[in-house]
Amino acid sequence: MSDQEDEVPPNRHAEGVRVLCVPMPSPFPPAEPHGDLQLIFENAWFVTGSVPFKPLVRLVRNMVVLRHEGELTLVNA
């Protein structure tokens, strides 16, 4: 038997081998409620949103979305 015949093809596992896949947590928090984007000027938008702070309390925050060379950046305060 050659070495090539002993290899397991990619994405296939040898018989009897169990593989445990654990999902990685997202490095980003889920999106929170926000309003519609309002165009400020070309390639710049303003939006108001909110985030939970304490039970029954939400903090309002203002955000700006900028587009530069096709990429978007969210600036929040």
PDB file with SEQRES, HELIX, SHEET and CRYST1 records, atoms N, CA, C and O in Angstrom:
SEQRES   1 A   77  MET SER ASP GLN GLU ASP GLU VAL PRO PRO ASN ARG HIS          
SEQRES   2 A   77  ALA GLU GLY VAL ARG VAL LEU CYS VAL PRO MET PRO SER          
SEQRES   3 A   77  PRO PHE PRO PRO ALA GLU PRO HIS GLY ASP LEU GLN LEU          
SEQRES   4 A   77  ILE PHE GLU ASN ALA TRP PHE VAL THR GLY SER VAL PRO          
SEQRES   5 A   77  PHE LYS PRO LEU VAL ARG LEU VAL ARG ASN MET VAL VAL          
SEQRES   6 A   77  LEU ARG HIS GLU GLY GLU LEU THR LEU VAL ASN ALA              
HELIX    1 AA1 ASP A    3  ASP A    6  1                                   4    
SHEET    1 AA1 4 GLN A  38  PHE A  41  0                                        
SHEET    2 AA1 4 ALA A  44  LYS A  54 -1                                        
SHEET    3 AA1 4 VAL A  57  HIS A  68 -1                                        
SHEET    4 AA1 4 GLU A  71  ASN A  76 -1                                        
CRYST1    1.000    1.000    1.000  90.00  90.00  90.00 P 1           1          
ATOM      1  N   MET A   1       0.845  -1.176   0.000  1.00  0.00           N  
ATOM      2  CA  MET A   1       0.000   0.000   0.000  1.00  0.00           C  
ATOM      3  C   MET A   1       0.893   1.244   0.000  1.00  0.00           C  
ATOM      4  O   MET A   1       1.836   1.326   0.788  1.00  0.00           O  
ATOM      5  N   SER A   2       0.606   2.205  -0.871  1.00  0.00           N  
ATOM      6  CA  SER A   2       1.429   3.411  -0.940  1.00  0.00           C  
ATOM      7  C   SER A   2       0.962   4.417   0.102  1.00  0.00           C  
ATOM      8  O   SER A   2      -0.106   4.269   0.695  1.00  0.00           O  
ATOM      9  N   ASP A   3       1.790   5.455   0.318  1.00  0.00           N  
ATOM     10  CA  ASP A   3       1.429   6.507   1.268  1.00  0.00           C  
ATOM     11  C   ASP A   3       0.165   7.231   0.837  1.00  0.00           C  
ATOM     12  O   ASP A   3      -0.632   7.641   1.680  1.00  0.00           O  
ATOM     13  N   GLN A   4      -0.029   7.392  -0.472  1.00  0.00           N  
ATOM     14  CA  GLN A   4      -1.212   8.091  -0.967  1.00  0.00           C  
ATOM     15  C   GLN A   4      -2.486   7.345  -0.624  1.00  0.00           C  
ATOM     16  O   GLN A   4      -3.504   7.977  -0.343  1.00  0.00           O  
ATOM     17  N   GLU A   5      -2.464   6.035  -0.638  1.00  0.00           N  
ATOM     18  CA  GLU A   5      -3.663   5.254  -0.342  1.00  0.00           C  
ATOM     19  C   GLU A   5      -4.043   5.354   1.128  1.00  0.00           C  
ATOM     20  O   GLU A   5      -5.211   5.166   1.469  1.00  0.00           O  
ATOM     21  N   ASP A   6      -3.083   5.646   2.014  1.00  0.00           N  
ATOM     22  CA  ASP A   6      -3.350   5.741   3.444  1.00  0.00           C  
ATOM     23  C   ASP A   6      -3.921   7.099   3.844  1.00  0.00           C  
ATOM     24  O   ASP A   6      -4.485   7.230   4.930  1.00  0.00           O  
ATOM     25  N   GLU A   7      -3.784   8.101   2.996  1.00  0.00           N  
ATOM     26  CA  GLU A   7      -4.231   9.447   3.347  1.00  0.00           C  
ATOM     27  C   GLU A   7      -5.748   9.544   3.321  1.00  0.00           C  
ATOM     28  O   GLU A   7      -6.412   8.929   2.487  1.00  0.00           O  
ATOM     29  N   VAL A   8      -6.284  10.328   4.252  1.00  0.00           N  
ATOM     30  CA  VAL A   8      -7.722  10.597   4.282  1.00  0.00           C  
ATOM     31  C   VAL A   8      -7.952  11.857   3.460  1.00  0.00           C  
ATOM     32  O   VAL A   8      -7.314  12.879   3.715  1.00  0.00           O  
ATOM     33  N   PRO A   9      -8.850  11.806   2.477  1.00  0.00           N  
ATOM     34  CA  PRO A   9      -9.101  12.994   1.652  1.00  0.00           C  
ATOM     35  C   PRO A   9      -9.569  14.164   2.514  1.00  0.00           C  
ATOM     36  O   PRO A   9     -10.167  13.946   3.568  1.00  0.00           O  
ATOM     37  N   PRO A  10      -9.306  15.409   2.084  1.00  0.00           N  
ATOM     38  CA  PRO A  10      -9.776  16.573   2.838  1.00  0.00           C  
ATOM     39  C   PRO A  10     -11.287  16.509   3.031  1.00  0.00           C  
ATOM     40  O   PRO A  10     -12.007  15.999   2.172  1.00  0.00           O  
ATOM     41  N   ASN A  11     -11.762  17.024   4.156  1.00  0.00           N  
ATOM     42  CA  ASN A  11     -13.188  17.077   4.497  1.00  0.00           C  
ATOM     43  C   ASN A  11     -13.802  15.699   4.725  1.00  0.00           C  
ATOM     44  O   ASN A  11     -15.026  15.573   4.764  1.00  0.00           O  
ATOM     45  N   ARG A  12     -12.991  14.683   4.872  1.00  0.00           N  
ATOM     46  CA  ARG A  12     -13.495  13.350   5.195  1.00  0.00           C  
ATOM     47  C   ARG A  12     -12.706  12.848   6.386  1.00  0.00           C  
ATOM     48  O   ARG A  12     -11.528  13.173   6.534  1.00  0.00           O  
ATOM     49  N   HIS A  13     -13.335  12.070   7.222  1.00  0.00           N  
ATOM     50  CA  HIS A  13     -12.687  11.585   8.433  1.00  0.00           C  
ATOM     51  C   HIS A  13     -12.560  10.072   8.372  1.00  0.00           C  
ATOM     52  O   HIS A  13     -13.400   9.385   7.792  1.00  0.00           O  
ATOM     53  N   ALA A  14     -11.510   9.575   8.972  1.00  0.00           N  
ATOM     54  CA  ALA A  14     -11.311   8.129   9.020  1.00  0.00           C  
ATOM     55  C   ALA A  14     -12.462   7.496   9.794  1.00  0.00           C  
ATOM     56  O   ALA A  14     -13.019   8.111  10.703  1.00  0.00           O  
ATOM     57  N   GLU A  15     -12.806   6.294   9.440  1.00  0.00           N  
ATOM     58  CA  GLU A  15     -13.913   5.602  10.085  1.00  0.00           C  
ATOM     59  C   GLU A  15     -13.657   5.486  11.583  1.00  0.00           C  
ATOM     60  O   GLU A  15     -12.553   5.147  12.008  1.00  0.00           O  
ATOM     61  N   GLY A  16     -14.676   5.767  12.372  1.00  0.00           N  
ATOM     62  CA  GLY A  16     -14.562   5.664  13.817  1.00  0.00           C  
ATOM     63  C   GLY A  16     -14.046   6.930  14.484  1.00  0.00           C  
ATOM     64  O   GLY A  16     -14.003   6.996  15.712  1.00  0.00           O  
ATOM     65  N   VAL A  17     -13.653   7.935  13.712  1.00  0.00           N  
ATOM     66  CA  VAL A  17     -13.146   9.184  14.287  1.00  0.00           C  
ATOM     67  C   VAL A  17     -14.317  10.135  14.465  1.00  0.00           C  
ATOM     68  O   VAL A  17     -15.069  10.383  13.523  1.00  0.00           O  
ATOM     69  N   ARG A  18     -14.471  10.666  15.672  1.00  0.00           N  
ATOM     70  CA  ARG A  18     -15.533  11.636  15.939  1.00  0.00           C  
ATOM     71  C   ARG A  18     -14.918  13.022  15.980  1.00  0.00           C  
ATOM     72  O   ARG A  18     -13.856  13.222  16.569  1.00  0.00           O  
ATOM     73  N   VAL A  19     -15.576  13.964  15.360  1.00  0.00           N  
ATOM     74  CA  VAL A  19     -15.087  15.335  15.315  1.00  0.00           C  
ATOM     75  C   VAL A  19     -16.103  16.224  16.015  1.00  0.00           C  
ATOM     76  O   VAL A  19     -17.292  16.189  15.698  1.00  0.00           O  
ATOM     77  N   LEU A  20     -15.636  17.012  16.957  1.00  0.00           N  
ATOM     78  CA  LEU A  20     -16.500  17.933  17.684  1.00  0.00           C  
ATOM     79  C   LEU A  20     -16.270  19.335  17.148  1.00  0.00           C  
ATOM     80  O   LEU A  20     -15.153  19.848  17.207  1.00  0.00           O  
ATOM     81  N   CYS A  21     -17.309  19.954  16.630  1.00  0.00           N  
ATOM     82  CA  CYS A  21     -17.217  21.323  16.121  1.00  0.00           C  
ATOM     83  C   CYS A  21     -17.936  22.241  17.097  1.00  0.00           C  
ATOM     84  O   CYS A  21     -19.134  22.089  17.336  1.00  0.00           O  
ATOM     85  N   VAL A  22     -17.210  23.182  17.654  1.00  0.00           N  
ATOM     86  CA  VAL A  22     -17.780  24.134  18.600  1.00  0.00           C  
ATOM     87  C   VAL A  22     -17.857  25.492  17.917  1.00  0.00           C  
ATOM     88  O   VAL A  22     -16.835  26.006  17.464  1.00  0.00           O  
ATOM     89  N   PRO A  23     -19.055  26.090  17.832  1.00  0.00           N  
ATOM     90  CA  PRO A  23     -19.149  27.398  17.180  1.00  0.00           C  
ATOM     91  C   PRO A  23     -18.389  28.453  17.974  1.00  0.00           C  
ATOM     92  O   PRO A  23     -18.426  28.475  19.204  1.00  0.00           O  
ATOM     93  N   MET A  24     -17.706  29.317  17.251  1.00  0.00           N  
ATOM     94  CA  MET A  24     -16.962  30.400  17.886  1.00  0.00           C  
ATOM     95  C   MET A  24     -17.922  31.547  18.179  1.00  0.00           C  
ATOM     96  O   MET A  24     -18.787  31.858  17.359  1.00  0.00           O  
ATOM     97  N   PRO A  25     -17.774  32.178  19.344  1.00  0.00           N  
ATOM     98  CA  PRO A  25     -18.635  33.329  19.622  1.00  0.00           C  
ATOM     99  C   PRO A  25     -18.278  34.479  18.682  1.00  0.00           C  
ATOM    100  O   PRO A  25     -17.123  34.639  18.287  1.00  0.00           O  
ATOM    101  N   SER A  26     -19.276  35.266  18.337  1.00  0.00           N  
ATOM    102  CA  SER A  26     -19.045  36.402  17.449  1.00  0.00           C  
ATOM    103  C   SER A  26     -18.272  37.481  18.192  1.00  0.00           C  
ATOM    104  O   SER A  26     -18.560  37.744  19.360  1.00  0.00           O  
ATOM    105  N   PRO A  27     -17.295  38.111  17.544  1.00  0.00           N  
ATOM    106  CA  PRO A  27     -16.575  39.203  18.205  1.00  0.00           C  
ATOM    107  C   PRO A  27     -17.404  40.487  18.237  1.00  0.00           C  
ATOM    108  O   PRO A  27     -16.989  41.479  18.837  1.00  0.00           O  
ATOM    109  N   PHE A  28     -18.581  40.473  17.590  1.00  0.00           N  
ATOM    110  CA  PHE A  28     -19.414  41.663  17.518  1.00  0.00           C  
ATOM    111  C   PHE A  28     -20.724  41.429  18.258  1.00  0.00           C  
ATOM    112  O   PHE A  28     -21.305  40.349  18.153  1.00  0.00           O  
ATOM    113  N   PRO A  29     -21.201  42.428  19.008  1.00  0.00           N  
ATOM    114  CA  PRO A  29     -22.507  42.280  19.665  1.00  0.00           C  
ATOM    115  C   PRO A  29     -23.615  42.332  18.619  1.00  0.00           C  
ATOM    116  O   PRO A  29     -23.409  42.856  17.525  1.00  0.00           O  
ATOM    117  N   PRO A  30     -24.791  41.794  18.946  1.00  0.00           N  
ATOM    118  CA  PRO A  30     -25.894  41.852  17.991  1.00  0.00           C  
ATOM    119  C   PRO A  30     -26.349  43.297  17.773  1.00  0.00           C  
ATOM    120  O   PRO A  30     -26.166  44.151  18.641  1.00  0.00           O  
ATOM    121  N   ALA A  31     -26.933  43.557  16.625  1.00  0.00           N  
ATOM    122  CA  ALA A  31     -27.435  44.902  16.318  1.00  0.00           C  
ATOM    123  C   ALA A  31     -28.593  45.241  17.251  1.00  0.00           C  
ATOM    124  O   ALA A  31     -29.427  44.388  17.553  1.00  0.00           O  
ATOM    125  N   GLU A  32     -28.637  46.466  17.695  1.00  0.00           N  
ATOM    126  CA  GLU A  32     -29.708  46.958  18.561  1.00  0.00           C  
ATOM    127  C   GLU A  32     -30.640  47.840  17.731  1.00  0.00           C  
ATOM    128  O   GLU A  32     -30.297  48.215  16.610  1.00  0.00           O  
ATOM    129  N   PRO A  33     -31.818  48.174  18.270  1.00  0.00           N  
ATOM    130  CA  PRO A  33     -32.748  49.021  17.520  1.00  0.00           C  
ATOM    131  C   PRO A  33     -32.109  50.352  17.126  1.00  0.00           C  
ATOM    132  O   PRO A  33     -31.353  50.950  17.891  1.00  0.00           O  
ATOM    133  N   HIS A  34     -32.434  50.795  15.919  1.00  0.00           N  
ATOM    134  CA  HIS A  34     -31.921  52.080  15.439  1.00  0.00           C  
ATOM    135  C   HIS A  34     -32.886  52.645  14.412  1.00  0.00           C  
ATOM    136  O   HIS A  34     -33.745  51.937  13.885  1.00  0.00           O  
ATOM    137  N   GLY A  35     -32.730  53.927  14.140  1.00  0.00           N  
ATOM    138  CA  GLY A  35     -33.587  54.587  13.161  1.00  0.00           C  
ATOM    139  C   GLY A  35     -33.052  54.409  11.752  1.00  0.00           C  
ATOM    140  O   GLY A  35     -32.155  53.602  11.505  1.00  0.00           O  
ATOM    141  N   ASP A  36     -33.613  55.169  10.845  1.00  0.00           N  
ATOM    142  CA  ASP A  36     -33.177  55.139   9.453  1.00  0.00           C  
ATOM    143  C   ASP A  36     -31.925  55.992   9.271  1.00  0.00           C  
ATOM    144  O   ASP A  36     -31.724  56.979   9.980  1.00  0.00           O  
ATOM    145  N   LEU A  37     -31.093  55.602   8.320  1.00  0.00           N  
ATOM    146  CA  LEU A  37     -29.923  56.407   7.982  1.00  0.00           C  
ATOM    147  C   LEU A  37     -30.384  57.703   7.327  1.00  0.00           C  
ATOM    148  O   LEU A  37     -31.238  57.689   6.440  1.00  0.00           O  
ATOM    149  N   GLN A  38     -29.814  58.823   7.768  1.00  0.00           N  
ATOM    150  CA  GLN A  38     -30.123  60.128   7.188  1.00  0.00           C  
ATOM    151  C   GLN A  38     -28.854  60.656   6.532  1.00  0.00           C  
ATOM    152  O   GLN A  38     -27.827  60.806   7.194  1.00  0.00           O  
ATOM    153  N   LEU A  39     -28.921  60.936   5.249  1.00  0.00           N  
ATOM    154  CA  LEU A  39     -27.761  61.435   4.525  1.00  0.00           C  
ATOM    155  C   LEU A  39     -27.389  62.824   5.036  1.00  0.00           C  
ATOM    156  O   LEU A  39     -28.219  63.734   5.038  1.00  0.00           O  
ATOM    157  N   ILE A  40     -26.137  62.983   5.470  1.00  0.00           N  
ATOM    158  CA  ILE A  40     -25.634  64.290   5.919  1.00  0.00           C  
ATOM    159  C   ILE A  40     -25.036  65.008   4.716  1.00  0.00           C  
ATOM    160  O   ILE A  40     -25.402  66.142   4.406  1.00  0.00           O  
ATOM    161  N   PHE A  41     -24.120  64.337   4.051  1.00  0.00           N  
ATOM    162  CA  PHE A  41     -23.534  64.783   2.796  1.00  0.00           C  
ATOM    163  C   PHE A  41     -22.979  63.549   2.106  1.00  0.00           C  
ATOM    164  O   PHE A  41     -23.054  62.457   2.668  1.00  0.00           O  
ATOM    165  N   GLU A  42     -22.438  63.682   0.936  1.00  0.00           N  
ATOM    166  CA  GLU A  42     -21.988  62.529   0.164  1.00  0.00           C  
ATOM    167  C   GLU A  42     -21.071  61.630   0.996  1.00  0.00           C  
ATOM    168  O   GLU A  42     -20.087  62.097   1.570  1.00  0.00           O  
ATOM    169  N   ASN A  43     -21.398  60.345   1.056  1.00  0.00           N  
ATOM    170  CA  ASN A  43     -20.625  59.319   1.768  1.00  0.00           C  
ATOM    171  C   ASN A  43     -20.627  59.475   3.288  1.00  0.00           C  
ATOM    172  O   ASN A  43     -19.725  58.970   3.956  1.00  0.00           O  
ATOM    173  N   ALA A  44     -21.622  60.163   3.843  1.00  0.00           N  
ATOM    174  CA  ALA A  44     -21.735  60.305   5.297  1.00  0.00           C  
ATOM    175  C   ALA A  44     -23.208  60.308   5.694  1.00  0.00           C  
ATOM    176  O   ALA A  44     -24.011  61.058   5.139  1.00  0.00           O  
ATOM    177  N   TRP A  45     -23.555  59.451   6.669  1.00  0.00           N  
ATOM    178  CA  TRP A  45     -24.931  59.332   7.140  1.00  0.00           C  
ATOM    179  C   TRP A  45     -24.958  59.434   8.656  1.00  0.00           C  
ATOM    180  O   TRP A  45     -23.968  59.145   9.329  1.00  0.00           O  
ATOM    181  N   PHE A  46     -26.109  59.851   9.187  1.00  0.00           N  
ATOM    182  CA  PHE A  46     -26.341  59.967  10.625  1.00  0.00           C  
ATOM    183  C   PHE A  46     -27.475  59.022  10.990  1.00  0.00           C  
ATOM    184  O   PHE A  46     -28.431  58.872  10.230  1.00  0.00           O  
ATOM    185  N   VAL A  47     -27.371  58.386  12.147  1.00  0.00           N  
ATOM    186  CA  VAL A  47     -28.442  57.514  12.626  1.00  0.00           C  
ATOM    187  C   VAL A  47     -28.445  57.536  14.154  1.00  0.00           C  
ATOM    188  O   VAL A  47     -27.389  57.605  14.783  1.00  0.00           O  
ATOM    189  N   THR A  48     -29.627  57.477  14.736  1.00  0.00           N  
ATOM    190  CA  THR A  48     -29.775  57.403  16.186  1.00  0.00           C  
ATOM    191  C   THR A  48     -30.187  55.985  16.548  1.00  0.00           C  
ATOM    192  O   THR A  48     -31.015  55.375  15.871  1.00  0.00           O  
ATOM    193  N   GLY A  49     -29.606  55.470  17.611  1.00  0.00           N  
ATOM    194  CA  GLY A  49     -29.944  54.126  18.072  1.00  0.00           C  
ATOM    195  C   GLY A  49     -29.993  54.090  19.585  1.00  0.00           C  
ATOM    196  O   GLY A  49     -29.888  55.123  20.248  1.00  0.00           O  
ATOM    197  N   SER A  50     -30.154  52.896  20.126  1.00  0.00           N  
ATOM    198  CA  SER A  50     -30.171  52.753  21.581  1.00  0.00           C  
ATOM    199  C   SER A  50     -29.564  51.415  21.966  1.00  0.00           C  
ATOM    200  O   SER A  50     -29.558  50.465  21.183  1.00  0.00           O  
ATOM    201  N   VAL A  51     -29.051  51.363  23.194  1.00  0.00           N  
ATOM    202  CA  VAL A  51     -28.461  50.134  23.727  1.00  0.00           C  
ATOM    203  C   VAL A  51     -28.999  49.913  25.134  1.00  0.00           C  
ATOM    204  O   VAL A  51     -29.268  50.877  25.851  1.00  0.00           O  
ATOM    205  N   PRO A  52     -29.159  48.642  25.543  1.00  0.00           N  
ATOM    206  CA  PRO A  52     -29.625  48.388  26.911  1.00  0.00           C  
ATOM    207  C   PRO A  52     -28.555  48.792  27.921  1.00  0.00           C  
ATOM    208  O   PRO A  52     -27.365  48.567  27.699  1.00  0.00           O  
ATOM    209  N   PHE A  53     -28.982  49.386  29.022  1.00  0.00           N  
ATOM    210  CA  PHE A  53     -28.050  49.813  30.069  1.00  0.00           C  
ATOM    211  C   PHE A  53     -28.326  49.050  31.357  1.00  0.00           C  
ATOM    212  O   PHE A  53     -27.440  48.380  31.889  1.00  0.00           O  
ATOM    213  N   LYS A  54     -29.530  49.149  31.848  1.00  0.00           N  
ATOM    214  CA  LYS A  54     -29.986  48.426  33.036  1.00  0.00           C  
ATOM    215  C   LYS A  54     -31.374  47.893  32.712  1.00  0.00           C  
ATOM    216  O   LYS A  54     -31.962  48.281  31.702  1.00  0.00           O  
ATOM    217  N   PRO A  55     -31.902  47.022  33.543  1.00  0.00           N  
ATOM    218  CA  PRO A  55     -33.277  46.578  33.283  1.00  0.00           C  
ATOM    219  C   PRO A  55     -34.212  47.784  33.148  1.00  0.00           C  
ATOM    220  O   PRO A  55     -34.228  48.676  33.996  1.00  0.00           O  
ATOM    221  N   LEU A  56     -34.966  47.787  32.091  1.00  0.00           N  
ATOM    222  CA  LEU A  56     -35.940  48.841  31.786  1.00  0.00           C  
ATOM    223  C   LEU A  56     -35.302  50.183  31.426  1.00  0.00           C  
ATOM    224  O   LEU A  56     -36.013  51.184  31.345  1.00  0.00           O  
ATOM    225  N   VAL A  57     -33.990  50.239  31.209  1.00  0.00           N  
ATOM    226  CA  VAL A  57     -33.313  51.492  30.842  1.00  0.00           C  
ATOM    227  C   VAL A  57     -32.513  51.264  29.565  1.00  0.00           C  
ATOM    228  O   VAL A  57     -31.748  50.304  29.467  1.00  0.00           O  
ATOM    229  N   ARG A  58     -32.693  52.152  28.586  1.00  0.00           N  
ATOM    230  CA  ARG A  58     -31.915  52.112  27.344  1.00  0.00           C  
ATOM    231  C   ARG A  58     -31.222  53.453  27.178  1.00  0.00           C  
ATOM    232  O   ARG A  58     -31.807  54.497  27.467  1.00  0.00           O  
ATOM    233  N   LEU A  59     -29.995  53.431  26.719  1.00  0.00           N  
ATOM    234  CA  LEU A  59     -29.257  54.656  26.435  1.00  0.00           C  
ATOM    235  C   LEU A  59     -29.357  54.969  24.950  1.00  0.00           C  
ATOM    236  O   LEU A  59     -29.185  54.090  24.105  1.00  0.00           O  
ATOM    237  N   VAL A  60     -29.635  56.221  24.643  1.00  0.00           N  
ATOM    238  CA  VAL A  60     -29.695  56.662  23.251  1.00  0.00           C  
ATOM    239  C   VAL A  60     -28.276  57.019  22.819  1.00  0.00           C  
ATOM    240  O   VAL A  60     -27.516  57.618  23.579  1.00  0.00           O  
ATOM    241  N   ARG A  61     -27.934  56.647  21.601  1.00  0.00           N  
ATOM    242  CA  ARG A  61     -26.620  57.026  21.088  1.00  0.00           C  
ATOM    243  C   ARG A  61     -26.746  57.497  19.651  1.00  0.00           C  
ATOM    244  O   ARG A  61     -27.623  57.056  18.909  1.00  0.00           O  
ATOM    245  N   ASN A  62     -25.859  58.394  19.278  1.00  0.00           N  
ATOM    246  CA  ASN A  62     -25.812  58.925  17.923  1.00  0.00           C  
ATOM    247  C   ASN A  62     -24.643  58.281  17.199  1.00  0.00           C  
ATOM    248  O   ASN A  62     -23.564  58.108  17.767  1.00  0.00           O  
ATOM    249  N   MET A  63     -24.866  57.930  15.946  1.00  0.00           N  
ATOM    250  CA  MET A  63     -23.828  57.262  15.169  1.00  0.00           C  
ATOM    251  C   MET A  63     -23.706  57.910  13.799  1.00  0.00           C  
ATOM    252  O   MET A  63     -24.674  58.442  13.256  1.00  0.00           O  
ATOM    253  N   VAL A  64     -22.509  57.854  13.257  1.00  0.00           N  
ATOM    254  CA  VAL A  64     -22.239  58.342  11.907  1.00  0.00           C  
ATOM    255  C   VAL A  64     -21.642  57.188  11.117  1.00  0.00           C  
ATOM    256  O   VAL A  64     -20.766  56.478  11.609  1.00  0.00           O  
ATOM    257  N   VAL A  65     -22.115  57.004   9.902  1.00  0.00           N  
ATOM    258  CA  VAL A  65     -21.561  55.996   8.999  1.00  0.00           C  
ATOM    259  C   VAL A  65     -20.826  56.748   7.891  1.00  0.00           C  
ATOM    260  O   VAL A  65     -21.387  57.629   7.239  1.00  0.00           O  
ATOM    261  N   LEU A  66     -19.562  56.382   7.693  1.00  0.00           N  
ATOM    262  CA  LEU A  66     -18.740  57.012   6.662  1.00  0.00           C  
ATOM    263  C   LEU A  66     -18.347  55.973   5.624  1.00  0.00           C  
ATOM    264  O   LEU A  66     -18.039  54.831   5.964  1.00  0.00           O  
ATOM    265  N   ARG A  67     -18.360  56.373   4.360  1.00  0.00           N  
ATOM    266  CA  ARG A  67     -17.894  55.487   3.290  1.00  0.00           C  
ATOM    267  C   ARG A  67     -16.657  56.121   2.670  1.00  0.00           C  
ATOM    268  O   ARG A  67     -16.682  57.272   2.234  1.00  0.00           O  
ATOM    269  N   HIS A  68     -15.572  55.346   2.637  1.00  0.00           N  
ATOM    270  CA  HIS A  68     -14.319  55.811   2.046  1.00  0.00           C  
ATOM    271  C   HIS A  68     -13.730  54.681   1.219  1.00  0.00           C  
ATOM    272  O   HIS A  68     -13.474  53.593   1.734  1.00  0.00           O  
ATOM    273  N   GLU A  69     -13.520  54.937  -0.043  1.00  0.00           N  
ATOM    274  CA  GLU A  69     -12.965  53.945  -0.967  1.00  0.00           C  
ATOM    275  C   GLU A  69     -13.742  52.627  -0.914  1.00  0.00           C  
ATOM    276  O   GLU A  69     -13.155  51.546  -0.953  1.00  0.00           O  
ATOM    277  N   GLY A  70     -15.070  52.734  -0.825  1.00  0.00           N  
ATOM    278  CA  GLY A  70     -15.930  51.559  -0.867  1.00  0.00           C  
ATOM    279  C   GLY A  70     -16.104  50.829   0.452  1.00  0.00           C  
ATOM    280  O   GLY A  70     -16.879  49.875   0.518  1.00  0.00           O  
ATOM    281  N   GLU A  71     -15.414  51.242   1.502  1.00  0.00           N  
ATOM    282  CA  GLU A  71     -15.542  50.589   2.807  1.00  0.00           C  
ATOM    283  C   GLU A  71     -16.318  51.485   3.761  1.00  0.00           C  
ATOM    284  O   GLU A  71     -16.210  52.710   3.706  1.00  0.00           O  
ATOM    285  N   LEU A  72     -17.108  50.855   4.646  1.00  0.00           N  
ATOM    286  CA  LEU A  72     -17.922  51.597   5.606  1.00  0.00           C  
ATOM    287  C   LEU A  72     -17.291  51.563   6.991  1.00  0.00           C  
ATOM    288  O   LEU A  72     -16.722  50.555   7.409  1.00  0.00           O  
ATOM    289  N   THR A  73     -17.404  52.688   7.694  1.00  0.00           N  
ATOM    290  CA  THR A  73     -16.940  52.787   9.078  1.00  0.00           C  
ATOM    291  C   THR A  73     -18.068  53.377   9.901  1.00  0.00           C  
ATOM    292  O   THR A  73     -18.667  54.382   9.519  1.00  0.00           O  
ATOM    293  N   LEU A  74     -18.358  52.748  11.040  1.00  0.00           N  
ATOM    294  CA  LEU A  74     -19.382  53.246  11.954  1.00  0.00           C  
ATOM    295  C   LEU A  74     -18.688  53.942  13.112  1.00  0.00           C  
ATOM    296  O   LEU A  74     -17.849  53.351  13.792  1.00  0.00           O  
ATOM    297  N   VAL A  75     -19.043  55.200  13.332  1.00  0.00           N  
ATOM    298  CA  VAL A  75     -18.500  55.972  14.448  1.00  0.00           C  
ATOM    299  C   VAL A  75     -19.663  56.219  15.390  1.00  0.00           C  
ATOM    300  O   VAL A  75     -20.670  56.804  14.993  1.00  0.00           O  
ATOM    301  N   ASN A  76     -19.534  55.774  16.650  1.00  0.00           N  
ATOM    302  CA  ASN A  76     -20.647  55.985  17.579  1.00  0.00           C  
ATOM    303  C   ASN A  76     -20.181  56.773  18.782  1.00  0.00           C  
ATOM    304  O   ASN A  76     -19.005  56.755  19.144  1.00  0.00           O  
ATOM    305  N   ALA A  77     -21.129  57.466  19.395  1.00  0.00           N  
ATOM    306  CA  ALA A  77     -20.830  58.281  20.574  1.00  0.00           C  
ATOM    307  C   ALA A  77     -21.933  58.097  21.587  1.00  0.00           C  
ATOM    308  O   ALA A  77     -21.889  58.692  22.663  1.00  0.00           O  
TER     309      ALA A  77                                                      
END                                                                             
